[in-house]
């Protein structure tokens, strides 16, 4: 449908900022296409606004499902619909990794209100109808999210970052669950590539409790782990017998770990700029 294709990039941008995942954004955009194909054209007066509303509602449902499950298995992207991994990285850079991490700490309603209004200038009365709330309530959600985004900044102080990463490794080695919880943001997300987890295991965990328990499981491999640098930032490098098998990179906001990326794919590891301990 030509009308849909004219707005695909806009819809993908909305979905990506809502979800922070290329594959999930593809799913949301595809669902919007399916709903448009079943809709009566006579009922659609502004196709861009109609599609934006549909994508927003789909994303809201996905975010709520995420929160309910507290963990997400990331699916592979639909072929030919979204960016490849390199393009996804470029898109993440353009949005700002720190911003995506902060957005991931918001409630689904706060994230929707902030993204639609502050990034795409959607009026609050339309946002209110999506959320099933009043326009003043939608404004309040966006305002609350805006304050969080403004006050939360990715920690760019390498020595302070290193202290947090070293404390995380030490707590993992000791099996100190309480210390791990103290280091993690309550809405922390841990993402792993397919090489880093057993077949069928979740590649994304959300929430301090789930991530801390996963870190306790990591303690069995922690004897081979050291703190080094990946792309200039403190990271944990796992290298049994001197061969690097896994790298854990961290996004730290307000002194707590907000995102952990677990990389074990040999091709991805080869592309990292790694400085050993």
C-alpha positions in Angstrom: 0.0 0.0 0.0 1.5 3.3 -1.1 -0.1 5.2 1.7 1.6 3.0 4.2 5.0 3.0 2.5 5.1 6.8 2.6 5.0 6.7 6.4 7.0 3.5 7.1 10.2 5.3 8.2 8.2 7.6 10.5 6.5 4.6 12.0 9.7 2.7 12.5 11.3 5.8 14.2 8.3 6.0 16.6 8.4 2.3 17.4 12.2 2.1 17.8 12.1 5.0 20.4 9.2 3.4 22.1 10.8 -0.1 22.3 14.6 0.4 21.9 14.7 -2.8 19.8 15.0 -3.1 16.0 13.2 -6.5 15.8 10.4 -5.4 18.1 10.0 -2.1 16.2 9.7 -4.2 13.0 7.0 -6.3 14.6 5.0 -3.2 15.6 5.3 -1.6 12.1 4.2 -4.9 10.5 1.2 -5.1 12.9 0.2 -1.6 11.8 0.4 -2.7 8.2 -1.9 -5.6 8.9 -4.4 -3.4 10.7 -4.4 -0.9 7.9 -5.1 -3.7 5.4 -8.2 -4.7 7.3 -9.5 -1.2 7.9 -12.2 0.7 6.0 -10.4 3.5 4.1 -13.5 5.7 4.6 -12.9 5.7 8.3 -9.3 7.1 8.0 -9.1 10.8 7.5 -5.4 11.3 8.3 -3.5 8.2 7.5 -0.2 9.3 9.2 -2.0 10.2 12.5 -4.0 6.9 12.3 -0.9 4.8 11.7 1.0 6.6 14.5 -1.8 5.9 16.9 -1.9 2.2 15.9 1.9 1.8 16.3 1.8 3.6 19.6 -0.9 1.3 21.0 0.9 -1.8 19.7 4.1 -0.6 21.4 2.3 0.2 24.6 0.9 -3.3 24.7 4.4 -4.7 24.1 5.9 -2.6 26.8 3.2 -3.6 29.3 3.8 -7.2 28.4 7.5 -6.8 29.0 6.9 -5.3 32.4 4.5 -8.1 33.3 6.9 -10.8 32.3 10.0 -9.0 33.6 12.0 -10.7 30.9 12.0 -10.6 27.1 13.2 -13.1 24.5 14.4 -11.0 21.5 13.3 -12.3 18.2 15.3 -12.0 15.0 14.4 -9.0 12.8 11.9 -9.6 9.9 13.9 -9.9 6.7 14.0 -6.8 4.5 11.9 -4.6 6.8 14.3 -2.9 9.3 18.0 -2.1 9.5 20.7 -4.7 9.7 22.8 -4.7 12.9 25.2 -2.1 11.7 22.3 0.2 10.7 20.7 -0.5 14.0 23.9 0.7 15.8 23.9 3.9 13.7 20.2 4.5 14.7 21.0 3.9 18.3 23.8 6.4 18.1 21.5 9.0 16.5 19.0 8.6 19.3 21.6 8.4 22.0 22.3 5.2 23.8 22.1 6.9 27.2 18.6 8.2 26.2 17.4 4.8 25.2 18.6 3.4 28.5 16.9 6.1 30.5 13.7 5.6 28.5 13.9 1.9 29.4 13.5 2.9 33.1 10.2 4.7 32.5 6.8 3.2 32.9 5.1 2.2 29.6 2.7 5.2 30.0 5.5 7.6 30.8 7.5 6.4 27.8 4.7 6.7 25.4 3.7 10.2 26.6 7.3 11.5 26.4 8.2 9.9 23.1 5.0 10.9 21.3 4.9 14.4 22.6 8.5 15.5 23.0 10.0 13.6 20.0 7.1 13.6 17.6 4.9 16.5 18.7 1.7 14.4 19.0 -0.9 16.5 20.9 -1.8 15.5 24.4 -5.4 14.9 23.6 -4.4 12.2 21.1 -1.9 10.7 23.6 -4.7 10.7 26.2 -7.0 8.7 24.0 -4.3 6.1 23.4 -3.6 5.8 27.1 -7.3 5.9 28.1 -6.6 8.9 30.4 -7.3 12.6 30.5 -5.2 15.1 28.6 -3.9 16.6 32.0 -2.9 13.2 33.1 -1.0 12.6 29.9 0.8 16.0 30.4 1.7 14.9 33.9 3.1 11.6 32.6 5.2 13.4 30.0 6.4 15.9 32.6 7.5 13.2 35.0 9.3 11.4 32.2 11.0 14.7 31.1 12.4 15.3 34.6 13.8 11.8 34.7 15.4 12.2 31.2 16.9 15.6 32.2 18.3 14.5 35.5 19.6 11.0 34.5 22.9 11.3 32.7 25.2 8.5 31.7 28.2 8.5 33.9 31.2 9.6 31.7 33.8 9.5 34.5 36.0 6.4 33.7 37.4 6.1 37.3 33.9 6.2 38.8 32.7 3.8 36.1 35.5 1.4 36.9 34.7 1.4 40.6 31.1 0.3 39.8 32.2 -2.4 37.4 34.9 -3.7 39.8 32.3 -3.8 42.6 29.9 -5.7 40.3 32.6 -8.3 39.5 33.5 -8.6 43.2 29.9 -9.1 44.3 29.4 -11.7 41.5 32.5 -13.6 42.7 31.3 -13.6 46.3 27.7 -14.4 45.5 26.7 -11.3 47.3 23.1 -10.8 46.1 22.4 -7.7 48.3 25.6 -6.0 47.0 24.5 -6.7 43.5 21.1 -5.2 44.1 22.7 -2.1 45.4 24.7 -1.7 42.2 21.8 -2.2 39.8 19.2 0.3 38.8 15.8 -1.2 39.7 14.9 -1.2 36.0 18.2 -2.5 34.7 18.3 -4.4 31.5 20.8 -7.2 30.6 21.0 -8.1 26.9 23.0 -11.1 25.6 23.7 -12.3 22.0 22.8 -15.8 21.0 26.3 -17.0 21.6 26.2 -16.0 25.3 23.2 -18.1 26.4 22.1 -21.7 26.1 19.7 -22.5 23.2 16.2 -21.4 24.2 17.3 -19.2 27.1 16.1 -15.6 27.3 18.5 -13.1 25.7 17.1 -10.2 27.6 16.4 -9.8 31.3 14.7 -6.8 33.0 14.8 -5.8 36.6 17.4 -5.8 39.3 16.2 -9.0 40.9 16.4 -11.0 37.6 19.7 -9.5 36.6 21.3 -10.0 40.0 20.3 -13.7 40.0 21.9 -14.1 36.6 25.0 -12.4 37.9 25.1 -15.1 40.7 25.1 -17.7 38.0 28.0 -15.9 36.3 30.0 -16.3 39.5 31.1 -19.8 38.3 33.0 -18.1 35.4 34.1 -15.1 37.3 37.5 -16.6 38.2 38.4 -16.1 34.5 37.1 -12.5 34.5 39.0 -9.3 34.8 38.1 -5.6 34.4 39.5 -4.1 31.2 38.5 -1.5 28.6 36.1 -2.0 25.7 35.9 1.0 23.3 37.5 3.1 26.1 35.0 2.2 28.8 35.4 -0.2 31.8 34.1 -3.7 31.0 34.4 -7.2 32.2 36.5 -9.5 30.0 36.2 -13.3 30.4 39.3 -15.0 29.0 39.9 -18.6 30.2 43.4 -19.7 29.3 44.0 -16.3 27.9 41.4 -16.6 25.1 38.7 -13.9 25.2 35.3 -15.6 25.1 32.9 -13.0 26.5 32.8 -9.3 27.1 30.3 -7.5 29.4 29.9 -3.8 28.7 28.0 -1.4 31.0 25.9 1.7 30.9 26.0 3.5 34.2 23.6 6.2 35.1 23.5 8.1 38.4 26.1 5.7 39.9 24.1 2.5 39.1 24.2 0.0 36.3 21.3 0.6 33.9 22.3 -1.6 31.1 24.6 -4.7 30.6 25.4 -6.0 27.2 26.9 -9.5 27.1 28.8 -10.2 23.9 30.1 -13.7 23.0 29.7 -13.7 19.3 33.3 -14.1 17.9 32.7 -11.7 15.1 31.4 -9.0 17.4 34.2 -9.6 19.8 36.7 -9.2 17.0 35.3 -5.8 16.1 35.6 -4.4 19.7 38.5 -2.1 20.6 39.7 -4.1 23.7 42.4 -3.1 26.2 43.2 -6.0 28.5 43.5 -5.6 32.3 
